[in-house]
C-alpha cells in the first residue's frame, strides 16, 4: 500500500511541480486548489500526510491545520510558506504542524521532510510504544528509566539516529511524577535561530516586528509536565545562557518582557552529536552540558544489542502483518539470514522501513530474499574473512556497503538513501563519519 499524500496549494504551477516530485518518489498524490477543497478531500480520501500552503483564500492553511487537529491528530501536516511568513509557520508548528518548507521548495528537502513525517505518523500509530529489547544493555536502560524518571533531575539521552531516543523520553515522561501532564517536544534543529528564543520562552506583544500578540513558549506549555529538547546540540550558542538559567532556576522570561514566570517542568534533552567534542570546540557551554546531563542515558545502536534484532523484527512483522491483513506472514530462513547479516546503520527505524516494505511486497505468506532491499544482498557479499575486531569489522562492512551503494547509484544520495532504507540525513552523517568521497 503506497503512502497517500494530500497536497493543498493555490498556485497551479507550483502544485503541479510538487505533485510530479511526489509521484516520482512513488507516493500516491491528490491535490486541492484551496483549503476547503483540501478539507473535503481529506475526509473522503484519508491521506497519511498533508502538505498545505499557508496563505490561501478563502480558507487558509491555519484553518486546515485546525481541522486536522480535531479530525485526525495522527496525520502530520507540513506547512508551505514564503520567507516573509516563516514566523507564522513556526507558530503553526506550536499548534501542531509537523514542520514547514519555505518557497521556492527544494525538492530533496521536500522528500526528506515527507519521509520523516510518515515515520512520525507510524510511531504514533504503532500498538507498542515502549522500548523493545531484552538484551542486558536494554534491561539496564529500562531500569534506569524507572529509577530516575520520578525525580526532578534533568536527563540527557544520546545515541545515533533511529535508536529510540524519543521513545525513551516518552517512557521517562510516563514514569515521571506527572505522566498526565503535557509532553512538549522541541526540535532544536528545525527552528530558525532567530526564532528559537521565542519558541522556547514565548514573547509579548510588540517584542519585535511581527509580534502582534502575546505568545506562550514551549516551557510555558510544558508547565506541569515534561519538555523534550531534541537535537540539543543545534541550540544556538548565544541562547544557551538563557536556557541554563531556565534549567537552574526553573523560571523563564518571555522575549520583550521584564516579568519572570515560575515553571514546574521535567527537562529532557537528546542528541546524536558528540557534545564533549563540542565542549572542546567551544560550540556548547560546559555549564549547560553538566546541568542537562545530571542523568545520562545512552541508546545503543542495534548492532550492539545482542539478541534484540530478532525481537524487533518479530514486533514489526506482527505490527505490519496486522495492519495489512497478513497476520500469518513469516520470513524464510534465507531472508532471516540476510537480515541478521546486515549492520543496520539506520537502526530500529531502518528495520521498521524494511519490514514494512517486505510485508507489502510479498503476495503470499512468506517473505523471500527478493522482497528485501538490494542493500541487504550486497551486504551479504562483503568479504568478512579478515581477522579484525567485531567493532572494526562492523564499521568496515558498513563503510564498504555505503560506498558500494553510492557507486551503484552514481553518487546520487537520494537514490542511495532509498536503497539503504535510511534518511538522507543519516546517509550524510555516515558519509562524513567514514570520510567517504568520490575520489
N, C-alpha and C positions, 0 to 999 in steps of 0.2 A: 504494500500500500504506500503510494507516494505521498509525501507530506504536502498538505494543501496550504497555499499562501494567498491571502486576500490583499490586493494592492488598491489603495484608495488615493487617487491623485487627479486633480482637476486640469493639469497641464497634459493635453493629449499626446504631445511628442514625448515628454518625459515618461508618461505612463507606459507608452509602447516600448520605449527603450528598456525600462526596468523589467517589464514583463518578459521581453526576449532574454535578458540576462538570467532571470529566474527559471525560465523554461529551458534554457541551455544547461542549467545546473540540475535539470531533471526534477524540478518541482512542478506540481500541479497548481496553476495560477488562474485566479479570476480577478477581474478588475472592476472598479467603480469610479465614476467621474465626480462624485461628491459624497459628503458624509452620510446623508440619508440613504442614498443608494447602497453605500457600503454597509450600513447597519442592517438594511433589508437582506443583503446577500449573506452577511454574517449569520443571520438567523436561519436562512434557507440552506446554507452550504456547510456550515460548521468547520471553518478552517483551523489549522494548527498554529498559525501565526498571522498577524495583521500588520501591514505597513500602511501608515496613513499620513498624508500631507497635513501640516498644521493649519495653514491659512486657506480656508475654503469657504465659499458662500453657498447656501445659507447656513449649512451645518458644518462646523469646522472639526479639526482633529481632536480638540479637547472634548467635544461632545461625543465623538466616537470612543475616546478613552473612558469617559464617564459611563457610557453604555456598557463597555466591555467589563468594567469593574463589577457591575451589578449582574450582568448576564452570564459571563464566563471568565472568572478571575484567573483561571489557569492558562488562558491563551495569551501569550506575550504580545505586546503592542509596541512597534518600533515607529518613532516619530520621524517624519521627513521635514526638514526646516531649512530656511535660508539663514545666512550668517547673522543677520540683524535680529533674528528671533531665537537665538540659541538659548538665552536665559529662560524664555517661555518653555522651551523644550526640556530644560533641566527641571523646571518646576513640574512639568508633566511627569518626569521620572519620579519626583517626590510623590505624585499622585498615583503612581503605579505603572507608568510606562517602563518597558524593559530597557530601552536605550534610544538614542536618536542618531540620525545621519544628517550632515549638512550638505546642501546643494552647492555646486554640482556633485552628484553622488559618485563616489569611487566604487566601481563595480566589485573589486575584490573585497573592499571593506563591507559592502552590502552583503556579499555571500558569507563572510565571516560572522557578521552580527546575526544574520538569519540562522546560521547553523548553531550559534551559541544560544539563541532564543529557543530553538527547538529542543536543544539539550536541556535548557532550564525547564521547559514545559514537561519534558519526560521525567525529570527529577520530581516535579510537583505531583505527577500522576502515578508514580510508582507506588505499589502496595506497601513496600517495606522501606522505611526512611531511616532506619538505624544503620550503623556501620556493619558491614558484612565481614566475617572472618573469625576463625578460631585459632589462628596461629598464636604463639606465645607473645609476639610483639603487639598484636591487636588486642589480645586479652588484657595486656598491661595498659594499653591506651584506654580501653573501656573502664578499667579500674580507676585510672587517674581522672577520667571524666566524672565518675561517680564521687570521687574523693574531693575534687576541687570545685565542682560546679556549685555546691551550696554556699561557698564562701564569696566574699566581695573581691577577691583577688583578680587582677587582670590576667588574661590568658593569651599567649601568642601561639598561633598554630602555623607551623611551617610545613613545607612539602612541595613536591613537584605538582604541576597541573594535572588534574584528574584523579588525585589521590583521596579526595573526600574531605577537604578542609571545611567546606561549608556544612556538610553533614555532621562533622564533629562539632562545629559551632552550634548547630541546631540541637545536637544532643546535650551540649552543655547547658543551653537555654532551658531545655525541657527538664533537666535535673537540677536547675537552679532554685532559689527560694521563691521566684516569681514566674513560674512557667506560663501562667495565664496572662502575663504582661506582654507588651509588644516585642517583636524581634525585628529590628530595623537594620537592613544591610546597606552599606555604602561602599560602592566600588570606586576606590580612590583613583583607579587608572582610567575611569570612564568619564570623569567630570573635569572640565577645563580648569586650569589652575586658578584663573581669576574669579571663578565662581565657587571654588571649594570652601572658602570660609563661610559664605552664606549658606551653602548646602549643609555644613556641619552645625553651625551655630545660629543660623537664621539672620534676619535683618529687620530693621524698622523702616517705615515709610520715609522716603527721601534720603536714605543712606547713600545712594549712588544713583546715577542715571538709569531710569527704568524701574527703580524700586517704588512702585506706585502704591503698594500696600505692605503692611507688616507680614512677615513670613516666618513660620516656625522652622528651625533646623532639625537635622536628624537626631541630635542629642535630646531636644525637647520632645520629639515624637517617641523617643525610646524611654522616656521617663517612666519608671516603674517596671522596666523590663531589661532588655539587652540591646546594645548596639554592637554590630559586627562590622569592623573596618577591614574590608577585603582589599588585597593588594596594597597594604600599608606602606610598602617600600616606594610607592609612587606618590606619596604625600609630599607636596612642595616643602622645601627646607624652610622657607620663611613662615610657613604656617605651623611648623612643629612646636615652637614655644607655646602657642596658644592651646594646642592640643595637650601639651604637657601640663599646662595649668588646669585644664578641664579634668584630666585624669587624676591629678594630685588633690585638687580642691573640691572636685565634684560640683563646680559652678561653671556657668557659661555666660558670655556677654555677646548679645547679637550685634552684628555689624551696624555701626552708627549709633549705638546706644551706650549709655553710661550705667545702666541698671544691670546688675548681675542676677542670675537665676540659679537657685539650688536644684540639682538634679540627682536622682537616685537611679543609676544605671549600672549594669554589669558590662564591662568593656572587654570585648574580644577583638582580636586582630589576626590577620593571616597574610602570608606572603610566600611566593615561590622564589624569592630573591635571597641572596646571602647578605643579611643585614650586618653581620660582623665585618664583611668586606666593605660595606657602605660606611660603617663607622670609621674604618681606616682611611677611606677616601673623603671623609667629612661631608658626605651627602645624606647622612642620617645622624640625628643627635644621640649622643651616648646616654644622656639622662632620660630622654624619652624611651629609648630602647629598653633600659632596665625597668622603667615603670610599666611598660606594656608587657614585659617578659617576666613578670612575677612568677607565673607558671608557664612552662613551655611544653607544648605537645607537638611532637614531630610525626607527621603522617608519612609512613614509609612507602616507597614505590612498590608496586605489586610484585616486582621481581625479587624483592627482599622478604616477602611474606610467604614462607614455606607452607604449602598446602592450601592456601586461601584461593588460588586461582580456580580450582575446581568448584569451590563454594560459590564464587562469583559467577562463573559460567552457569552453574545449575540454577542460581537465582534468576538470571536473565532469561534462561531457557523457559523456566516456568512462567515468568512475567510476560514475555512476548508470545509464548505459546497460548496463554490465556487471552492476551489482547487480540491476537489474530486468529482466534478459534482453532488453534492447532495444539490441543492440550497434551497429546501424547508424542510430541516431537522429540527426537533424540539425535545425538551425534554418533557417527560411525567411528570405529577405532582409529581410522586414518585421519579423520577430521580432528579428533581429540588429540592425536599426536602432534598435528600441526599447531594447534592452539597452545599445547604445552611447551613446544619448542620455541615459540615466539617470545620476544623480550618485553612486549607491550610498553613502548615508550610513552603512549598516551594514558597508561594506567587503566583504572576501572572504567573511565568514560569511554576509552577505546574499546574495551571488551564489550561494553553495552552496545556500541555502534555496530561492531562486527556481528554480534549475535542477532541483533535486530535485523540486519540486512540478510543474514543467513536464513533466519526463520521466514522472512518474506520471499526469499529466492527459491527455496525448495518447494516442490509441488506435493511431495508425499510426506511421510513421517520422519525420513532420515535426512540429516544434513551431511552431504558429501563434501570432499575437498573442493570440488568446483563451485560450491556455494560460498566459499570463503575468499577473501581478497587475495590478489596475486602476491601481495607483500608477504603473506604467510608462506606461500610456496617458495619465494626467493629466500626467506629466512632459513627454510629447511635445507636449502642447497649450500648455505655458507659453511666453509671449512672450519671445523672446530677441533682439529687434531692437535693444535699446538698446546703444550703443557703450561698454560698460564693459569693464574688465579681465577676463581669464579667471577669476582668483581671485574677484573680486567677483561676476561673473556666476554662477559655480558656487554661491557662498553664497546669492545672492538666489534662484536657482532652487530650491535645497534648502529654504530657508525657506518659499518660496511653496508648494512641493509639500507639506511637512509641514502647513502651515496649512490647505491645501485638503482634505487627507485628514482632519484633525481635525474640520473643519467637516462634511464628509460623514458622519463617524461620530458627529456630535453631541457632540464633545469627549470621547468615551469613549476613553481612552488604550489600553485593552486591544484594542479593535477596530481602532484606528488602527495600533498596532504590528503587528498581524497583517496588515493591508492593506499596510503598508510592508515586511513581512518582516524586521522588526528586533525586538530585545527591548524590553521596556518601559523598562529601564534606559537603553538607547541613546536611546529616544524622549525620556525625561525630560531627558537630557543636552542633546539638540538643542533642546528647548523652552526650557531655561534659557539655552543659548548664544545663541539668537536672540531671546530676550525675547518669545516667543510667548504670547499670552493671549487669553481670550475677548473682552476689551474691544477 
